[in-house]
Amino acid sequence: MRIAVDLDQQQLRLYGEDDALLARYPVSTALAGAGEQRDSGCTPRGRHVVRACIGAGRDPYTVFRGRRPSGELWTPRLAAAHPERDWILGRILWLSGTEPGFNRLGGCDTMRRYIYIHGTGDDQPMGVPRSHGCVRMRVADVVELFDRVPAGTQVEIG
């Protein structure tokens, strides 16, 4: 298995062991564009791995804060009451860069930047850059992806 995130097309593709395309999903990456530096708000490029899979068995609309369930379930009403929040919902695939000096270690470390593939509210558009650096997906899509990929899955972002 491997994942490829296309920043230009705002699309995530899942490939099988034989490199056959298994699934394609619309995503939303960083509004600030591509980049690796800490505090940039950009989506990091290059080779990564899924370091941790968080949220198995949780309600798909579970709200996470600091990678822990907040005790809330996302609804349009909750979103309207907190328009400033960057919703992390359902499942988290926490990414770790594999290229020292580019997306690993120092001021460009993807994992220390807390970059995830995660679910977001149904009210958020897909196919356009809007995130703070992460790869956002529809809740149903991230749950499906999460159930198909283990920790250690390779992720290419570019």
Secondary structure, 3 states (H helix, E strand, C coil): CEEEEECCCCEEEEECCCCCEEEEEECECECCCECCCCCCCCECCEEEEEEEEECCCCCCCEEEECCEEEEEECCHHHHHHCCCCCCCEEEEEEEEECCECCCECHHHCCCCCCCEEEEECCCCCCCCCCECCCEEEEHHHHHHHHHHCCCCCEEEEC
